């Protein structure tokens, strides 16, 4: 654990405010779910909860199947970071954070299909790959993650590719909800 030097008091309703600096650093947004753990030495530990992060083996399988069907590299993310990759280098993407552009697109809660070939949408921080499709995964009204289809030099995205990606996002959502 890393000490921050910040001390907060619990109010009369049992609430504590997580400082803005920590929320920004940890990418915690208003209404984000947090899991609460207790440690043996009396620690109380808050961890960002990711419903889609609970199914990483399935996410990897979904990414492989979708990538095989649409012939484009596929990334599956939770709210903040990549949890599954197929058709691209895992070291380049796995565990990396979404870019601000990708976060903005996902927050709109509708599928994004890139039509403008002049502007590059880099979906992952530190990557130069271009996103062609971004489909949010919405569970119980909340954004749980996204499916990102990266550009492939050999093939353009079409309506079937976009629909298949959207259906996969909806299927993952249904699995998480049940």
N, C-alpha and C positions, 0 to 999 in steps of 0.2 A: 504494500500500500504506500501511497505517496501522500505526505502531509501537505496541506495547503496553507495552514496557518490561519484559516478562517474559522471563527467560532460563531455559532448562531444559537439563539434560545428558542425553546419550544413555547408556543403561545398557549393560552388557556383552552384551546380546542385541540391541542396536540399536534399542531402544524409546525412545520419548519420551512423556511425559505431557502431554496438552493440558489446560491449566488449566481448572478447573470454571467459572470466570467466562466464559471464551471459549466453552466448550461450551454453556453456558446462553444466552449472547447469540446464538450461531449456530444454536441449536436442534439441537445434535448429541447424539444419544442413544447409549447403549451399543449396540454392534453395527451402527451406521450405517456404510455404506460411504463411504470417502473416496477421491477420485482424487488422485494425486500428480503434480504438474507440476514442471519445473525451469525457471528463468529464465536469461537470458543473463548476468546479473551474479551467478550462484551461488545464487540463491534456490531454496528448496524450498517449493512452494505446495501446500497441502491444500485441496481443494474438495469439498464434499458431492456425492456421486454420486446422481443421480436417473435411474433407468432410464426412467421415464415422461417425464422431461424431455428425453430423447433423441428423442422423437417428437412435438414440439409441433404440427406441421402436422396429423398424424393426430388428435391430441387435439382440436384445433379442429374438425375434420370430424366426429368422433364426437359432440362436444357439439352441433353444429348438427343432426345427424341425430336425436339423441335428443330434443332440444328440440322439433323439428318433430313428432315422433311422439307425445310425451306432453303437449305444450302447456304446459309449465312451463319457467321459466328453469333452465339447467343449468350447473354449474361442474365442471371437472375439475381435480384437484390432484395434486401429487406429495406427498411425506411432509409438507411444510411449507407450501407456498404454492400459489396458484391459477396454473395454466398455460394454461387455456382457459375461455372463457365464451361462452355463447349464450343470447340472450333476456333479457339484462341488460346494464347499462352496463359495458363493459370497464374503464373508468377506475376504477370503484368496486371492482373485484375483482382484476383481473389483477396478479399479483405480490404480492398481499397474503397475510399469514400466516393459517393456520387458527387458530380460537379454541381455547381450552383445552377447551371443551365438545366441539367437533368432534374434537379429538385423542383425547379420552377415548373417544368413540364408535367411532372408527376402530380404536383399540387393541383393542377387543373382538372385531374380525375378523368380525363378522356384520352383516348389513344392519340399519339402524335405520329404522323407519317411525314417524313421529310420529303418535301417537293422541291425546295430550293437547293440546287446542287452547288451553288457558289458559297454558301455559308456552312462551315463545319460545326457540328454539334458534338463536342467531346463530352461523353456521358460520365466519365470517370476521371477524378483528379489525377493529374500526372500522365494521362494517356493522350495520344494524338489520334486515336481511332475515331471514326465518324459514326454516329448513331443514325440509323435509317428509320427505325420504329421504336417507340417507347410506349409500352402498355402498362398502366398502373394495375396493381393487384389490390383490390378493395375488399375488405372483409368487415362485415357488420358495420358498414358505413365509414370505416376508417381505412386509410391507406396503409397497407402492410408491406408493400414493396413494389417491384416493377420487373418487367421483362424488357430487355433491351436487345434489339437486333442491330448488329454492327454491319458496316458496309463490307461487301465482298466484290472484289474487282471483276469477278467472272459473271456476276448476276445482279440484276436490278430487283428491287422489291416490287411486288405486284399486289393486287387485291387479295389474292389467295394467301399470300405470305402474311399480309396484315390481318386477315380474318383468322388464320391459324394461330397467330401470336395472341390475338385477343381472346380466342377460345381457350388457349392454354392458361392465360391469366385468370379467366373466369373459373376454369377447372381447379387451379391451385387455390383460388379463393374459396370455392365450395369445400375442398378438403380441409382447409384451415377452420372454416366455420363449423364443421361437423366433428 
